Structures are given as structure tokens and as C-alpha cells.
């Protein structure tokens, strides 16, 4: 697999925008001044699939975050793992396109959401209030966001919510 690490940039994600700011997954809102700071320091990133036709995606990477691209040379999927450069603990938020996405149903609760204008399912396991995945539906099947940031997500929730609010998927022919 080809891996490319890009650092001194920043990434922050979000599930949705509210009129007064950026809403976090728990329903809270980011302070408008903090949101402005995140927007001003963000760097636009576009990830194009290595093999076409397929989906790629874009997002805004705020200051202090890095990402690593994972894509096999033979195609099939493309993924980007995002995390704050100074986060303690492992894991990251993964944005990916895969031809085959599936989850285990044991302990799974899903709710239908609007993710930046896309119909999607948000999954939670074992009664946890922290989401585990967001899976887009219909024409965007295979476009997925995974949350593997349990050890640091709460400390960077504003930035993560901002990042998520900027995610867009695009079909490349």
C-alpha cells in the first residue's frame, strides 16, 4: 500500500453547521470566535482516487492537524486518517471510500442523519454516546467516516466538528 504522510497542516471535523456556529455530535455548538479561528487557519485538501471511476473527497485541515493517505496500488479504496499532531493516545478519524463497507450488528444502534446534505447512517456501539461511524447512503454508498479517536476526541471536539462539517465527496470519472 502506498502511504503518504503530510503534517504541519491542520484538520478539524464536524457533523453539521448550525446557524450560530458549528454543532458538535452531542448537540453543543462551537463558540463563534473559535469557529472563525478554525476557518481562517484551515487549509483545503482534495483527495482524488487513484483509480477511476470512484469517489474521492475533500475537507478543510485546520492548523495543528495532520493526515496520512492509505491507498493500495491496485485500487479498491482510498482512506485518510486525520488527527491532531499533539493528541495523546492512538487512533484517528478516517474518511474513506471503499467498494465494500459492512459493520457487525451486535450491540449496534443506528440513526438516520443528514451529513452535510448527504443521507447517512450514524452508528453507535454498546450504548455509547460517542459515534463510531457515519455511512453515506444511496448514490454515495461506500463513502464512510470512522471514529477511532476515543482516547482524544473529547479534547478536540470543536476542531473535529469543524473538520466534519467541511467533508465533501465527489465522483471522479
Secondary structure per residue as TSV (DSSP state, phi and psi in degrees):
chain	resnum	aa	ss	phi	psi
A	1	X	-	360.0	140.2
A	2	X	E	-86.7	127.7
A	3	X	E	-123.6	139.3
A	4	X	E	-131.8	120.8
A	5	X	E	-102.9	132.0
A	6	X	E	-129.8	125.2
A	7	X	-	-111.0	-96.5
A	8	X	S	-39.9	28.3
A	9	X	S	-103.5	-177.6
A	10	X	-	-136.3	148.1
A	11	X	-	-138.7	137.4
A	12	X	-	-145.1	136.6
A	13	X	B	-120.6	162.5
A	14	X	-	-153.5	150.4
A	15	X	S	-82.5	-35.1
A	16	X	E	-164.0	160.5
A	17	X	E	-96.2	138.7
A	18	X	E	-107.7	163.7
A	19	X	T	-59.5	-37.2
A	20	X	T	-90.5	-1.0
A	21	X	E	162.5	-159.2
A	22	X	E	-99.7	122.3
A	23	X	E	-82.7	138.4
A	24	X	-	-91.6	165.6
A	25	X	T	-58.5	-25.0
A	26	X	T	-89.6	6.8
A	27	X	S	95.0	-9.6
A	28	X	-	-74.8	167.3
A	29	X	B	-120.9	147.1
A	30	X	-	-74.8	139.4
A	31	X	-	-55.5	132.4
A	32	X	H	-55.2	-37.1
A	33	X	H	-66.4	-39.2
A	34	X	H	-65.9	-40.6
A	35	X	H	-62.1	-43.3
A	36	X	H	-60.8	-43.7
A	37	X	H	-60.4	-44.8
A	38	X	H	-62.0	-44.3
A	39	X	H	-63.7	-44.0
A	40	X	H	-66.8	-31.4
A	41	X	H	-96.6	0.3
A	42	X	-	-76.9	148.7
A	43	X	E	-116.2	125.8
A	44	X	E	-70.4	137.2
A	45	X	E	-129.5	132.9
A	46	X	E	-121.5	127.3
A	47	X	E	-110.9	110.7
A	48	X	-	-96.0	138.1
A	49	X	-	-67.2	146.3
A	50	X	S	-71.2	-30.6
A	51	X	S	-119.1	138.3
A	52	X	S	-123.0	150.9
A	53	X	S	-78.4	144.3
A	54	X	E	-174.2	170.5
A	55	X	E	-90.8	145.3
A	56	X	E	-125.4	-172.0
A	57	X	E	-157.4	166.4
A	58	X	E	-137.3	161.3
A	59	X	E	-163.2	168.0
A	60	X	E	-105.0	127.7
A	61	X	E	-104.7	105.5
A	62	X	-	-73.8	164.1
A	63	X	T	-56.7	135.9
A	64	X	T	94.4	2.1
A	65	X	E	-114.5	158.4
A	66	X	E	-134.8	166.5
A	67	X	E	-143.7	156.5
A	68	X	E	-130.9	130.8
A	69	X	E	-93.2	136.8
A	70	X	E	-126.3	115.6
A	71	X	E	-148.7	127.2
A	72	X	-	-72.7	152.1
A	73	X	T	-66.4	-24.2
A	74	X	T	-92.2	11.1
A	75	X	-	78.5	-161.2
A	76	X	S	100.7	-35.9
A	77	X	E	-163.9	165.2
A	78	X	E	-143.9	136.3
A	79	X	E	-139.4	151.3
A	80	X	E	-131.8	128.3
A	81	X	E	-103.3	125.7
A	82	X	E	-116.6	143.6
A	83	X	E	-165.7	154.5
A	84	X	E	-66.3	140.9
A	85	X	T	-63.8	-29.6
A	86	X	T	-103.2	13.5
A	87	X	-	-69.7	136.9
A	88	X	-	-89.3	143.5
A	89	X	S	97.3	175.6
A	90	X	S	-98.8	178.9
A	91	X	-	88.9	172.6
A	92	X	-	-165.0	-179.3
A	93	X	E	-99.6	126.4
A	94	X	E	-112.9	126.3
A	95	X	E	-106.4	130.0
A	96	X	E	-150.5	159.0
A	97	X	E	-119.9	125.5
A	98	X	E	-135.8	143.8
A	99	X	S	-70.1	-22.5
A	100	X	-	-136.4	106.9
A	101	X	-	-117.3	130.6
A	102	X	-	-146.3	157.1
A	103	X	-	-133.5	159.5
A	104	X	-	-79.8	137.5
A	105	X	-	-85.6	-11.8
A	106	X	T	-68.0	119.9
A	107	X	T	75.3	9.5
A	108	X	E	-90.0	132.4
A	109	X	E	-121.5	133.8
A	110	X	E	-123.2	148.7
A	111	X	E	-134.5	144.1
A	112	X	E	-78.3	132.9
A	113	X	E	-135.3	165.5
A	114	X	E	-100.5	116.9
A	115	X	E	-110.6	97.7
A	116	X	T	54.4	36.8
A	117	X	T	93.3	-4.3
A	118	X	E	-100.4	137.8
A	119	X	E	-70.1	132.7
A	120	X	E	-151.3	162.9
A	121	X	E	-111.1	135.4
A	122	X	E	-109.7	124.9
A	123	X	E	-107.4	142.4
A	124	X	E	-131.5	138.8
A	125	X	E	-110.3	143.9
A	126	X	T	53.6	39.0
A	127	X	T	74.8	6.1
A	128	X	-	-68.5	146.9
A	129	X	S	-88.5	-11.7
A	130	X	S	-86.5	127.8
A	131	X	-	-69.4	148.4
A	132	X	-	-105.0	-33.0
A	133	X	E	-155.4	159.0
A	134	X	E	-128.7	122.1
A	135	X	E	-119.1	117.4
A	136	X	E	-73.2	154.8
A	137	X	-	-115.3	-180.0
A	138	X	G	57.4	-127.5
A	139	X	G	-64.1	-15.8
A	140	X	G	-103.2	17.9
A	141	X	T	-55.2	134.5
A	142	X	T	98.8	-11.4
A	143	X	E	-89.6	117.1
A	144	X	E	-138.0	148.6
A	145	X	E	-125.5	125.7
A	146	X	E	-111.1	140.5
A	147	X	E	-108.8	100.0
A	148	X	-	-110.2	28.7
A	149	X	-	-108.6	32.8
A	150	X	T	-53.6	-37.0
A	151	X	T	-75.8	-17.2
A	152	X	T	-134.5	-6.1
A	153	X	G	-54.1	-48.4
A	154	X	G	-57.8	-35.4
A	155	X	G	-71.4	-19.4
A	156	X	G	-125.2	24.6
A	157	X	H	-59.9	-41.0
A	158	X	H	-59.3	-47.0
A	159	X	H	-67.3	-40.4
A	160	X	H	-63.9	-42.4
A	161	X	H	-62.8	-41.2
A	162	X	H	-60.8	-49.0
A	163	X	H	-55.4	-49.9
A	164	X	H	-60.0	-34.9
A	165	X	H	-68.4	-14.8
A	166	X	T	-101.7	-4.0
A	167	X	-	-69.9	129.4
A	168	X	E	-134.6	137.3
A	169	X	E	-102.9	144.5
A	170	X	E	-138.8	138.3
A	171	X	E	-88.7	127.6
A	172	X	E	-108.6	131.8
A	173	X	-	-100.6	360.0
